[in-house]
Amino acid sequence: MTDDAPGLQITLLLERMSGGDSAARDAVFERLYGELRDVAGYLFQGQPAGHTLQATALVHEAWLRLSSLKGFTFRNRDHFMGVAARAMRHVLVDHARSRNSSRAGGDREREPLDAVTVLYEERSVDLAVLDLALRDLEALDPRAVRVVECRFFGGMTSDQIARSLDITSRSVERDWRFARAWLRKALG
């Protein structure tokens, strides 16, 4: 593998990792850690001070979930990053649920959400509530949920999402518009 084809290198490493090669798994982590850390940092922008989960911990927890997948094949780097975005979503939601359930008296005040764009830009949303809405949306349009996961939780561009989901950028934009409208209404 040469340095002039980093995308091909990652694809080959992902194939080997999917086959159980632990050296390839370590190499994937080493090469994509920075990108995963950037995604995690992106997710924490706009979060209140004192958030109990840190970006590094999020990356490591998501990595544990990804690297323990058995019999799952990653097609390429973008596909891997899309699946990583979904793993980060689940880690964040699990963490939010755990924190919410540990609070006695239900004194948690939810922050209002009047548009998914605000949710996307400010990250000031109750992740447990968002997760429930995404589950409802998934019953209608699973691909739209993958687009939301990649864009909101993964910080991916439309082109990256298109490659990850093996669809056109135009389909990504259409799914994103639909999901935004649907979530705006569902989250009221």
C-alpha positions in Angstrom: 0.0 0.0 0.0 1.4 3.4 -1.0 0.7 6.8 0.5 -0.5 8.2 -2.8 -3.8 6.2 -2.5 -5.0 6.8 1.1 -8.6 6.1 0.2 -7.6 2.7 -1.3 -5.4 2.0 1.8 -8.3 2.6 4.2 -10.7 0.5 2.0 -8.2 -2.4 2.0 -7.6 -2.0 5.8 -11.4 -2.0 6.4 -11.7 -5.2 4.3 -9.0 -6.9 6.4 -10.5 -5.5 9.6 -13.9 -7.0 8.6 -12.2 -10.3 8.2 -10.9 -10.2 11.8 -7.4 -8.9 11.2 -6.5 -7.2 14.5 -3.4 -5.4 12.9 -5.7 -3.9 10.3 -8.2 -2.9 13.0 -5.4 -1.1 14.9 -4.2 0.6 11.7 -7.8 1.8 10.9 -8.1 3.3 14.3 -4.7 5.0 14.0 -5.5 6.5 10.6 -9.1 7.5 11.2 -8.8 8.5 14.9 -8.3 12.2 14.0 -11.4 12.2 11.8 -13.4 10.4 14.5 -12.1 12.9 17.1 -13.1 15.8 14.8 -16.6 14.4 14.5 -16.9 14.0 18.2 -15.6 17.5 18.8 -18.2 18.8 16.3 -20.9 17.0 18.2 -19.9 18.8 21.4 -20.0 22.3 20.0 -22.7 24.3 21.7 -23.1 21.8 24.5 -23.4 23.3 28.0 -20.3 23.6 30.1 -19.7 20.6 32.3 -21.0 18.0 29.9 -20.1 14.7 31.6 -19.1 12.9 28.4 -16.0 14.1 26.6 -15.2 13.8 22.9 -12.3 11.4 23.5 -14.5 9.1 25.5 -17.2 9.3 22.8 -14.7 8.2 20.2 -13.4 5.4 22.2 -16.8 4.1 23.2 -18.0 4.3 19.5 -14.8 2.6 18.4 -15.4 -0.3 20.8 -18.9 -0.7 19.4 -17.6 -0.6 15.8 -14.6 -2.9 16.3 -16.8 -5.5 18.0 -19.1 -5.9 15.0 -18.9 -9.4 13.7 -19.5 -10.3 10.1 -20.0 -6.7 9.1 -18.2 -5.4 6.1 -17.3 -1.7 5.6 -17.4 -0.8 1.9 -15.1 2.2 2.2 -14.0 5.1 4.4 -17.3 7.0 3.9 -19.4 3.9 4.7 -17.3 3.4 7.9 -17.7 7.1 8.9 -21.5 6.8 8.4 -21.6 3.7 10.6 -19.4 5.6 13.1 -21.9 8.4 13.1 -24.6 6.0 14.0 -22.5 4.5 16.8 -21.8 7.9 18.2 -25.5 8.7 18.1 -26.2 5.6 20.2 -23.4 6.3 22.6 -24.7 9.9 23.1 -28.3 8.8 23.5 -27.4 6.0 26.0 -25.4 8.5 28.0 -28.2 11.1 28.0 -30.7 8.4 29.1 -28.4 7.3 31.8 -28.0 10.9 33.1 -31.7 11.6 32.9 -32.6 8.4 34.7 -30.2 9.1 37.5 -31.7 12.5 38.3 -34.3 12.3 41.0 -37.6 14.2 40.9 -37.6 14.8 37.2 -36.2 18.4 37.6 -34.6 18.3 34.2 -35.8 21.2 32.1 -35.9 20.5 28.4 -34.7 23.0 25.9 -37.3 24.0 23.3 -36.7 23.1 19.6 -38.5 25.0 17.0 -36.5 23.9 13.9 -34.2 21.0 13.1 -31.8 23.6 11.7 -31.4 25.1 15.2 -30.9 21.5 16.5 -28.2 21.0 13.8 -26.4 24.3 14.4 -26.7 24.7 18.2 -26.9 21.1 19.4 -29.3 22.2 22.1 -31.7 19.3 22.0 -32.6 16.5 24.3 -30.9 13.6 22.6 -33.3 11.1 24.1 -36.3 12.9 22.6 -34.5 13.2 19.3 -33.7 9.5 19.3 -37.4 8.7 19.9 -38.4 11.0 17.0 -35.7 9.3 14.8 -37.1 5.9 15.6 -40.5 7.0 14.5 -39.1 8.5 11.3 -37.2 5.3 10.7 -40.5 3.4 10.4 -41.4 5.8 7.5 -38.1 6.3 5.9 -35.0 4.4 7.1 -32.7 6.1 4.6 -33.7 9.6 5.8 -32.6 8.6 9.3 -29.2 7.4 8.0 -28.9 10.8 6.3 -29.7 12.6 9.5 -27.2 10.4 11.4 -24.5 11.1 8.9 -25.1 14.8 8.8 -26.0 15.6 12.4 -24.0 13.1 14.3 -21.2 12.6 11.7 -20.8 16.1 10.4 -20.5 14.6 6.9 -21.1 16.5 3.6 -23.8 15.5 1.1 -21.2 14.0 -1.1 -19.7 11.9 1.7 -23.2 10.7 2.7 -24.0 9.8 -0.8 -20.9 7.7 -1.1 -21.6 6.1 2.3 -25.1 5.2 1.5 -24.5 4.5 -2.2 -27.0 7.0 -3.4 -26.8 10.3 -5.3 -26.1 13.7 -3.6 -29.5 14.8 -4.9 -31.2 12.0 -3.1 -29.3 13.0 0.1 -30.5 16.5 -0.2 -34.1 15.4 -0.8 -33.9 13.0 2.2 -32.4 15.8 4.3 -35.2 18.2 3.4 -37.8 15.6 4.2 -36.2 14.5 7.5 -35.8 18.2 8.6 -39.4 19.0 7.9 -40.7 15.8 9.5 -38.5 16.3 12.6 -39.5 19.9 12.9 -43.1 18.9 13.0 -42.5 15.9 15.3 -40.4 17.9 17.8 -42.8 20.8 17.6 
